[in-house]
């Protein structure tokens, strides 16, 4: 993992290109969950999600060290790909992204708009990842994984900003896709010497890390059928699992109905539109509300990139 000096260097790079996101304790949200709750608005970043922080740190190093002369390739459901595409455009590194068939139309459009070449392959993220690795070898491209030391260092800057500005946070809820955000938050907590409890949040339909913690080893699940596409991971990363196992108090799982309720709560209480994964941490807070009285809670609204059609069908119509 990274040192405090590496974290501060990453933060300077991120801040040189992106504004610091708002952290705010919305009073109507506090009334809903029964305690002070600080929201870190990563949905306000140019890509609409926290991952751009990691993309900038990783691609800047690739460009500086000449590690991707032919470009890079990665697999994503959307936010990781947007982060790489934006960073690639800024640092002059060509970016190819592999997405699963049926991926978010709007996220696909956003990646293309940032300059990425898009390839559709497979039925889920993990199948797209296998194809991206194959193409990296075939075309001599740098494969940019979704979990990497640079990415963790970069995305950790959201937690660095939040825990520095709100040191009284007792418990931090963090959604888990492949794990970069929660691993970064764990490391920041430890580097700053905080006693903050960190709770992971997964979908009940994609609980790979929750099951892996129970088993004591990585557990591949047969499907990740959740509408919160940022949580739809079947195969846990072993390095991420080690960090999560050592640094979290527990993992809470939330279902798609609870996530939809949290999306609606964010809109009603803050007038911010969250994507499914972005609202998962709030869903966990609502689920555990009765045991949070008197504790100061923090969570990232980690993304706001929900398709209009999915929003209409899932969140508004409740289909």
N, C-alpha and C positions, 0 to 999 in steps of 0.2 A: 504494500500500500504506500501511499504518498506521505511525505514529511510536511511539516507546517510551512517550510520554505517553498516547497513545490505547490502546496495549496494556495499560498499567497501569490505566487507567480502566475498560477492559472487564473486566479481571481483578477489580477491586473489585466491579463489578456482579455478575459471575458468582459470586464468593465470598459476596456478600451473600444469595444465594438457593440456592446449591448447596454441598455439602461439597467440599473438595479431595480428589480421588481418590487412592487408594493407588498408590504406585510401589514395586515390590518385585522383588528379584533372587531368584527361586525357585531353590533349589539343584538340585532334580531337573530343572528345565528347563535349567539351565546344563550339567548332565551330559549332557543329550540333544544340545545344540547345540555343546558343547565350549568354551564361553566364558561369561563373565559377561554376563547378559542382563537388563536392567531392563524390567519390564513396567509400563506405565501403564494402570491399570484403569478405563478409561472406561465399561466395562460396568456399573460400580457406580452410575452416575448415575441419576436418577429415571426417565428415559426409556430407560435401558439402552444409551445410545450418546452419543458425543461431541457430536453436532450440536446438542444443547440449549444448549450454550454460545453458539453463533452465533445461534440463534433468540431467546434472551433479549436479546442486544445489538441485534439488528435490530428486534424488535417494541417494545422499550423506546423506541427512537428514533422509530419510527412514531407511537407513542402520545404521546410528549412533544412532537413537532412537528405533530401532527394530520394526518398524511399519509394515513391510511387511515380516513376517517370512515365509510365503508360496509363496512369490513372488508378482509381480504386474501385472496388465493387463491394457491395454489401447486400444483406437481406433485411427486410423490415416489413412491418404492417403500416408504417407511415412516418412517425415522429423522428425516429432515428435516421431514416432516409432523408427527410427534410433537413435535418441538422447537417448531414454530410454534404448535401447538395448546396446549401447556403455557404458552408465553409469552403467547399471545393471551388465555387464560383469566386469567392473572395481571394483565395490563395492560388488560383490558377491550376487546380488539380481536377481533371475530368472524372466524373462520378457516374457509375452505373449501379442501378438499384434493382434487385429482384424482389418482386412482391408475389404473394399467392393469388391465384385466380379468385375473383370475387372480392378483392380488396376494396377498401373505401375509394370511391370514385374521386371524391374531393381531395383526399390525401394524395392519390396518384397525380391529380392535376397540379397540386401544389409542388410536388417533387419535380415534375416536368418544368413548371414555371421557374423554379430555382436553378434549372439547367441540367438536371439529371436525365440520363438515358434510362428508360424504364423497361423491364422485362417481366412478364407474368409467367409464373411457373408453380405447379403444385397446388395442393388444397389447403395448406396452412403454412405458418411461419417456418416451421422446422424443415419442411420440404423445400421451401424457397431457399433456405440457408444452404442445404446440400447442393442445390444447383449453383448458387453463388460461389461456393468453394470450388466446384468443378470448373466454372468459367474463369475463375481467378487463375487456376493452373493452366488452362487452355490458352488464355489470352495474355498471360504474364501481367496480371493486374494485382494490386495490393488488396488483400481481403481484409476489410474492416469489420471485425465482429461487433456484436451488440454489447459485449462485456469485455472491457479492456482497461488496463491501468490508466491510460490517458483519458478515456471516457469517464471513468469513475472520478478521477481527479477534477475534471471539468464540471461534471454535474454536481459534485460535492459543494460547489460554490453557492448553490441555493441554500444549503443547510448552514454553511459558514455565515452567510448573510443573516439568516433568520436567528440562529443561536447566538450570534454576536449582538444582534439588536434586541432580542427578547430572551435574556439569559434566565428568566424565571420559568421558562417552559418546563413542566414536570414530565410530560409524556408526549412523544412525537409519533404520529401514525404515518406510515409511508407505504404507498402501494408497491407491489413487486411484480414486474414483468420478468425480465431476465436478471435484474438485481442491481444495476449500477447505482440507482438513486439511493436505495437503502444502505448499500455498502458504503457509499460516500458519506451518508449521514452518520453511520456508526463511527467511521474514522474521524469525522469532524468532532463529534461528541467526545471521543477519547482524546483527541489532540487539544481541545479546549478545556479538558478536565471537568466537563459537566457530569452531573449525575442523572441526566435526562434518560428516562426509560424510552426505548424505541420498540415500537410494535409494527410488525409487517402486516400487510393486507393483501390477500389474494381472493380470486373468484372461487366460489365453491365448484364452479364448472372447470377450473384450471388450477388445482391446488398442488402443483408439482413440488414446490418448496415446503409446503405444510406437510405433505406426505413424506418428503425426504427427511425432515426434522424428526418425524415420528419413527422412521425406519433407521435413522443414523447413517444413511448413505443416500446418494442420488437415486431418485425413483422417477423413471420415465412413465408418464401417464398416457393412456391410449388416445385421448382427445382433449381439446381445449376449446369447448364449444360455448363461448361466452360472447355477448354483444359488446363487452368492454374489451375491444381488440388489443389494447395495450397490455392486457393481462393474459393474453391467449398464448401461453408458452407451455409446451408439453415436456420439454427436456431441460432440467435445471443445469446451470453451469456449476461444475464442481468447486471452482475457486470462490464463486459467489456464495455457494452453500456453506463453505467453511467460515466465511466472514459472518454470514447471517447467523449461523449456529452459535458462534461465539459472542455475538453482539446484541441479539434481540431477546426480549423477554418472552415473546410468543408471536404466533401468526394468527390473525383473525381472518376467517373466510366470510365473504358476503355474496349473496346471490344477485342475479340480474335485477330482480324486483327491488331489492334494497338499494342497489346502485341507481336505478331509475328514480327512486324516491329522493336520493341524495342529489341527483342532477336537478330535480325540481326544487329541492330545498335551496340549492345554491342560487337558482334563478330568483326565487321568491325573496330570499334574505339578502342577497348581494347584487342581484341583476347581472351576474356573471354566468355564462353558459359553459358548463364543463362537459368534456367527453366522458365516456364511461369510466375509463381508468383514472381520469382526473378526479372523479367524484368518489372513488372507492374508499379512500381514507375517511371521508366524511361519513359514508355508510357504516364504517366500522365504529366510528365515534358514537353515532346514533345507537348502534347495536349495544354498545357498552356504556351508554349514558348513565345508568344507575350506579356504576362504580367509579364515576369520574367527578363526582361532586367535590368542590373545593380544590380541584387540581387544575393547573394551567395547561391547556392542550395546544399543540401546534400541528399543522398539517399543510402539505403543499396542495394547491389546486394545480396539479401537475400538467394538465393539458386541456385545451378547449376545442379540439378538432373533431367534432362530431358531425357526421354527414347530415344534411337536412332531411333526407328521406328516413334515415334511421331515427333521428330526433322526432320526426313527426309520428312514425309508427310505434316506436318503443316508449318514448318519454311522454308524448302528448296523448296518443291514443291508448297506450298501455297494452299494445298487442304483443 
